[in-house]
Amino acid sequence: MTSADLGRDFDEIAAVYDETREPLDPETTQGLARFLLEHGGRSVLEVGVGTGRIAGPLAHHGLSVVGVDPSRGMLSRAAAKGVARLVQGTAYRLPFVDRAFDAVLFVHVLHMLEDPGSALREAGRVGRGGILALMDRDPADVRGDLPPRPAPRELVRQVLADVGYPDMIRPGPRTKEREILRKFPPAESRLLSDHEVTEPLVRHLDPLEKRAYRHVLKVPREELARAVGLARAKIGSQVVTYRRSEAVVWWPAFPKA
């Protein structure tokens, strides 16, 4: 998917994005701000700033944050929250001069990019003190993708496949993030938060019903509503328990191509 496609998709998702994503744990935000300050990252570029869910809290911790994103819809949401320094642009061609920032930050973005290596190299160009990424797992966890059963993503995928939509649930970010870390090993990682969560499995259908994922945008609304309704009936009152964790990784520099 091109950057233009990504921007258009998130323009459509922007209105429901915040209500369909779990807010960051305050422990995660505080730990990320602390990590940045420890590594001299007072001026920060957040690539894929989205609706400003991270940039706003980091600014409250005394950091100077500039956000860049390909989606005008997401940027308008961030601006409405008071995030002042926003620029439209892509991860592959950042509209800034060399070494413009102390650090460059990706928050749950690298797994969405077709070529994360190119994005990391471009981030290395504009960052003086390295690149950070917030990820949906502990890099030290060698168990891989073996969540407790029942696994929410897999159960929902099975239900939707049964009603004619086999490709609506794609591999999760943990799978792609693990591949990125294997290919580009960071110099340092730190677990910021780790909590056990128990919740109704049907909660994982809410973002699908609201068309909050890019891969469901082409499904007709009435067909999607029918599929989600059948999935809700089949899942019923099942409850799932799993671990929700956030970790930061750091590359002090990134080699040029």
Residue pairs with C-beta under 8 A, 6 or more apart in sequence:
1 9
1 114
1 214
3 70
3 90
3 91
3 92
4 70
6 70
6 71
6 112
6 214
7 69
7 70
7 71
7 72
7 90
8 71
9 71
9 214
9 217
10 17
10 50
10 69
10 70
10 71
10 73
10 74
10 214
11 71
11 72
11 73
11 74
12 73
12 211
12 217
13 73
13 211
13 212
13 213
13 214
13 217
14 51
14 71
14 73
14 74
14 76
14 77
15 73
16 207
16 210
16 211
16 212
17 50
17 51
17 74
17 77
17 212
18 51
18 53
18 77
19 210
20 206
20 207
20 210
20 212
21 53
21 207
21 212
22 244
23 53
24 53
24 54
24 57
24 246
25 192
25 193
25 195
25 244
25 246
27 192
27 193
28 134
28 192
28 193
28 246
29 54
29 57
29 58
29 61
30 61
31 190
31 192
31 193
31 248
32 54
32 58
32 132
32 134
32 192
32 248
33 57
33 58
33 61
33 62
33 63
35 132
35 190
35 192
35 248
35 250
36 42
36 44
36 58
36 63
36 103
36 105
36 132
37 61
37 62
37 63
39 103
39 129
39 130
39 132
39 250
40 102
40 103
40 129
41 63
41 102
41 103
41 105
41 129
41 130
41 132
42 62
42 63
42 64
42 102
43 63
43 64
43 66
43 101
43 102
43 103
44 58
44 63
44 64
44 65
44 66
44 101
44 102
44 103
44 104
44 105
45 65
45 66
45 67
45 68
45 94
45 96
45 100
45 101
45 103
45 104
45 105
45 123
45 126
45 127
46 54
46 55
46 58
46 65
46 66
46 67
46 68
46 105
46 106
46 107
47 68
47 91
47 94
47 104
47 105
47 106
47 109
47 119
47 123
48 68
48 69
48 91
48 106
48 107
48 108
48 109
48 112
49 55
49 67
49 68
49 69
49 74
49 75
49 78
49 83
49 86
50 69
50 71
50 74
50 77
50 78
51 74
51 77
51 78
51 81
52 67
52 77
52 78
52 79
52 81
52 82
52 83
52 86
53 107
54 105
54 107
54 134
55 65
55 67
55 78
55 83
56 78
56 81
56 82
56 83
58 65
59 65
59 83
64 85
65 83
65 85
66 85
66 86
66 87
66 101
67 75
67 78
67 83
67 85
67 86
67 87
68 86
68 87
68 88
68 89
68 90
68 91
68 94
68 95
69 75
69 78
69 86
69 88
69 89
70 88
70 89
70 90
72 88
75 86
75 88
78 86
79 86
87 95
89 95
91 106
91 109
91 113
91 119
91 122
91 123
92 115
92 118
92 119
92 122
93 122
94 122
94 123
94 125
94 126
96 126
97 126
98 125
98 126
99 125
99 126
99 127
99 128
100 126
100 127
101 126
101 127
101 128
102 127
102 128
102 129
103 127
103 128
103 129
103 130
103 131
103 132
104 123
104 124
104 126
104 127
104 130
104 131
104 132
105 131
105 132
105 133
105 134
106 119
106 123
106 131
106 132
106 133
106 134
107 133
107 134
108 134
108 135
108 136
108 173
109 133
110 116
110 119
110 120
110 133
110 135
110 176
110 177
110 180
111 173
111 176
111 177
111 180
113 119
116 180
116 184
117 183
117 184
117 257
118 257
120 131
120 184
120 251
120 254
121 254
121 255
121 256
121 257
123 131
123 254
124 130
124 131
124 251
124 253
124 254
124 255
124 256
129 252
130 250
130 251
130 252
130 253
131 250
131 251
131 254
132 248
132 249
132 250
132 251
133 186
133 248
133 249
134 192
134 246
134 247
134 248
135 173
135 177
135 181
135 246
135 247
135 248
135 249
136 172
136 173
136 174
136 177
136 245
136 246
137 174
137 177
137 178
137 245
137 247
138 189
138 191
138 194
138 245
138 247
139 181
139 186
139 189
139 247
139 249
140 189
140 191
141 245
144 178
145 172
145 174
145 175
145 178
147 242
147 243
148 240
148 241
148 242
148 243
150 201
150 238
150 240
151 240
151 242
152 201
152 204
152 240
152 242
153 169
153 172
153 204
154 169
155 201
155 235
155 238
155 240
156 169
156 201
156 204
156 205
156 208
156 231
156 235
157 166
157 168
157 169
159 230
159 231
159 234
159 235
160 166
160 168
160 169
160 208
160 227
160 231
162 230
162 234
163 226
163 227
163 230
163 231
164 227
165 219
165 227
167 215
168 208
168 213
168 215
168 216
168 219
168 227
170 215
181 249
184 251
184 254
186 249
186 250
186 251
187 250
187 251
187 252
188 249
188 250
189 247
189 248
189 249
189 250
190 247
190 248
191 245
191 246
191 247
192 246
192 247
192 248
193 244
193 245
193 246
194 243
194 244
194 245
194 246
195 243
195 244
195 245
196 241
196 242
196 243
196 244
197 241
197 242
197 243
197 244
198 239
198 240
198 241
199 239
199 240
200 237
200 238
200 239
200 240
201 235
201 238
201 239
201 240
202 232
202 235
202 236
202 238
204 240
205 228
205 231
205 232
205 235
207 213
208 216
208 224
208 228
209 224
209 225
209 228
211 217
211 221
211 224
216 224
219 227
